[in-house]
């Protein structure tokens, strides 16, 4: 059975109702998340007459925009994440599939809206990622929705890379001279399976022979039966960027079997 951090949201007459506490977040971690975060954040549905369907979809939010402030995230008008800092990847939030109004604002300031659109959420697992720059020097700020393959990789491990570094070109990812991912552009994602073990991932500008100069390397030790996403974030040249956010890899576990 898969294990991964989850919370549950069920539709109610007034929008959504959150079951349990607002999540602690993987990756960045903003605030202590204890006690109350907002009115009703720990309330349970009181089981009035309405019949509720079981959640069949899961979403999580990734704050990958290096020059954006901490943010609050609203789904159907209700706050589900608060004061989320850059490089944070939230826990999965279990919901019913359907159409939801998703709004992202500056933390504590509902008048400063950076995203406000309807999203169709089918059954399955999805990451809603804020990426790009508010300054729009390299890549415009935007929100991408990625479908997450958290199926059991068996005796191997699955690693996905999301390219969210605004000043980086298309990249190749190699290890031991072998290409794992090729020509990945900003905003795109690529996945591969590997045997469990220790690897050094080399990130390079994309070339025909996957032999560009290494701009960064990261040591990872994927385990069998585990699904990972690595978010490549920040700037290759932070001194010339709108924010002092050096290039890095935010590696999170999507599921373990």
N, C-alpha and C positions, 0 to 999 in steps of 0.2 A: 504494500500500500504506500502511496506517495505521502510524503510529509512536507509541508511548507506552511509558512506563517499565513494565517487567513483571519479575516473578520467577515461578518455576515450583515448584509443589508437586504431588507425586504420592502417591497412596495407597500405603501399604505395610502389611505385616502388623501392625506395631506402631502404626499411626496414619497419620502423614504424614511425608514426607521432603522436606527443603528442598533445592532445586537452586540453587547459587550462594550469594551472600552475602545477609545480611539487608539489606533495602533502605535506601538513603538515602530520605528522605521529602521530598515537596514541601510547600510551604506554611509549615510551622513549623520543622522541623529540630531534632531533639533528639539530642545526642551526635554523635560523629564517625563512628560506624558502621564504623570500620575494624577490622581484625584480628578477634578473636573477640568475639561478643556473648553467646554461650552455647554450651554444649557442642553440637557437631554443627551449628552454624549454617552452616558452609561445606562440610559433607559432601555428597558425591554418593552416590546409590544405587549399591550395589556390583554391581547386576545379577545378584543371585541368581536363582533359577529363575523368580520370579513374572513374569507378563506384565502390563505396565502399559499402560493406555489413555492416549491423548493427552489432555491437558487440554482441556476444552471450556467452561470457565467461568473468570471472572476476578472477584476481589473486591479491594476496597481499603477501608481504614479511615480515617474522618475523626473527629478528636477536636474536637468543637464545644461541649463543656460548659464554660462559663467558670469555674465554681467547682470543677471536678474537678481532682485532681492529675494529674501525668504518669501514664501507664498502660502496662501490659504487655498484650499480646493473645495469647491461646492459641487454636489451632485443633486440635481432636481431641487436646487435652492437651499439644501441643507449642508452644513459644513461636515466634511468627512476627514480632512487633514488640515492641521493648522501649523503655521510658522515653520514650513518645510524649507530647510536650507539647501543650497546648491550641493550636488552630488548625493542627495538622498534618494533612495529607492524604497518606496513604502512596501508594507506587507500587501498581500492580495486581499481584495475586498470582494466577498461573495455577494452577487446580486442576481436578480432575475434578468434574463435577456430582454432587450427592448430598447427604446429610444430614451436617452437621458440628456438633459441640459447640463453641460459641464462648464463650470466657470472657474477660472484661476485669477486670483487677485494678489496684489501685494499684501503681505501679512498684516492683518489688523486694519486694512484700508480697502473697504469694498468699492470705493470710488475709483480706485486704480486697477482697472480690469485689463489683464494681458491676454485673456482668452475667454470667449463666451460663445459656445456653439453647441448644437445638438449632435450627439454621437449615437449611432446605431451600434448596439452591443449585442452580437449574436452569442449563442452558446459557445463556451470555450474560455480560454485564458488570454488576457491582453495586457500590454503595457502601454500606458498613455504617457508619452515623454515630451516634456518641454525642452526644446533645444534651439540652437541659434543664439542670436544676440539682440538685445534691445537696441544697442547702438547701431546695428546693421552694418558693421564695417566689413565683415567677411561673409556671414550668412545671416539672413533675416530670421528673427524670432518666429517660431512656429510650434505646432504640436503635431507629433506623429503618433500613430497608433500601430503597434506591432502585435501580431498574433504570436503567442508564445507556445512553442511545442514542448510541453512538459511530459511527453510520453516516456515510458521507461526505455533508457538506452541499453538495457541489458548488462552485459559484462563490460561495456565501454562507458565512456563519459561523453556527454554532448556539451559543446561550448559554442555559444553564439557571441559574435561581436557586433555591437552597435557603434557606428562611427558618428560621434557627436562632438568632434573637435573642430571648431569653426574655421581655424586657419590652416588646417591640414588638408593636403590634396587627397585624391583617391589613394588608398593604401593596399599593400600586400601584407599579409601576416605569415611569417615563416617560422619554422623551428628546425634546427639541425639541417638546414639547407633545403628543407622541403616546404612547399607552399601549402598552408592550411586554408587560407582565404586569399582571393585575388581581386584586385581592382575594385575595392569597396569604396563607393563615394560617400560624401557627407550625407547623413540622414538615412543611410541604408544599413541593412543588417545581413550578416552571413553566418551560417552555422556549419559545424563539422563534428564528427565523432572521432575520439581518440582513445587509445588504450590507457588505462590508469597508469599513473607514474608522474615523474617530475619533468617539466619542460621549461624552456626559456622561449617565450614568444617574442619574436623580433618584428617590430612595426617599421615598414619602409614605404617610401613613395612608390606607387605602383609602376612597374616596368614590365616589358614583355617577358623578360626572363626572371622576374621576381628577385632582382639583384640590386635594387636601389640601396642607397646608404641607410643604415639603421638609424632611426631617429629616437627610438626608445625600445627598451626590452623589459619584459616582466616575467618573473618566475611564478609558475603555477604548478599545482600538484593535484590534478583532477582525480576523483575517485570513481570507481565503477558504480553504475546505477545512479549517477548524479547528473543533474542538468544545471548548467551555469549560463549566465549572461555577463559578458564583460562590456562595460560602457566606456569607450575611449573618449575622454573629456578633456577640457582645458585647451591651452594654447601651446603650440610649439615655440612661439616667441612671445611669452607673456609680457616682456618689457615694452613691446610695441602694441599691446592689445588693450581693449577697453577695461579689462579687469586683470588683476594679478592672480591668474589661475593657471599654474603650470600644467602641462600635459600629464595625464595619468590614466590609470585603468581602474575603474570601480567594478570589481568582480563580485557578483552576488549568486547565491544558490537559489535556483528556481524551484527545484524539487529533488527529493532524495528517495530512493527505493531500496 
